[in-house]
Amino acid sequence: MRKTVQEIAQLLHGEVVGDASVVITGVSGIKEAKAGDITFIANPKYLPLVDKTLASAIITSREVTSAAKPIIRTENPSYAFAQMIALLMPSQTRHPTGIHPSAVIASTAKVGRNVAVGAHAVIEENARLGDNTVIYAGTFVGHETVIGKDCLIYPNVSIRERCSIGDRVIVHSGTVIGADGFGFANVQGVHQKIPQIGIVEICDDVEIGANVTIDRARFDKTVIGKGTKIDNLVQIAHNVIIGENSLIVAQAGISGSTIIGNHVVLAGQAGLVGHITVGDNAIVAAQGGVTKSVPANTMVSGYPARPHAAAIKVNACVQNLPRLYDKVKELTKKIEELEARLKKQTL
């Protein structure tokens, strides 16, 4: 990579402030950058580093108007930085090509054009793989499962029977799609398994992180909506429906039959009980424990989760408990002293 700041700005449709002729030879994070690198700032808390970083140029938001070195002002610096890397430093990842001799593909399976299947992958009866889809080594695709076009399924993914995967879906290693939902009936003290005969439906442009578990529905289907992105180590139970373009962050857990709207954010370790609804554009903060439905356009936090402003007040009160305890102890002592005096006066 060797581009001037001006050339990079033109690629990103950004505005240069400062010397546009500076030559860029690498990319890096703002703390790690050295001379010749370009970096970016998306989080306002890193703004003090603008004049401290060794980087030769910085991609910033429109709000930044000047700096000690050249900046490229953009609408979304994080996305602009990602675009620049994609354009100037293409990924070195080499996906499998062709069908590996050790792959096991049922005679009734339908494999599209330019599909790759890695070593020891298993494609069961009547499964279908769309054009240009890549199945890495050790992956299992159950019978009658359909995977769309241009999908990327990394090693050791298990996609159970009859599931449906849309186009341009990415699934990272260790994920299990379509395992049985956690359903049991207590019969005379014994937990009897309830059959889970539904499916999982993953819509177009979804990305699923590593070691995610998405359970099949008891009857109908568990649904992940178009464009939704799921981080690592997330548990999604049976009959959950997640809308479009939502973000589910690491270690979140969603109990059965919960409905998540469009553009919802569930932050890390959020936990949701079953049979509730989270409205469009809602945000559940990290470690939020959601015990009842959340209205649209609302941010909740804490346990039990409540509107964020109320949760902050509750937390502030909790932080004051040691001081309040000491105050109550002091007042109790004074009351006891006053009562002792009054008792003496009445004798």
PyMOL commands that set and color helices and strands:
alter all, ss='L'
color gray80, all
select helices_A, chain A and resi 5-12+44-49+77-88+308-319+321-346
alter helices_A, ss='H'
color red, helices_A
select strands_A, chain A and resi 3-4+15-17+23-24+26-27+37-40+57-61+71-74+104-105+110-111+116-117+122-123+128-129+134-135+140-141+146-147+152-153+158-159+164-165+170-171+176-179+184-187+190-193+199-202+207-208+213-215+221-224+229-230+235-236+241-242+247-248+253-254+259-260+265-266+271-272+277-278+283-284+289-290+299-301+306-307
alter strands_A, ss='S'
color yellow, strands_A
deselect
rebuild
show_as cartoon
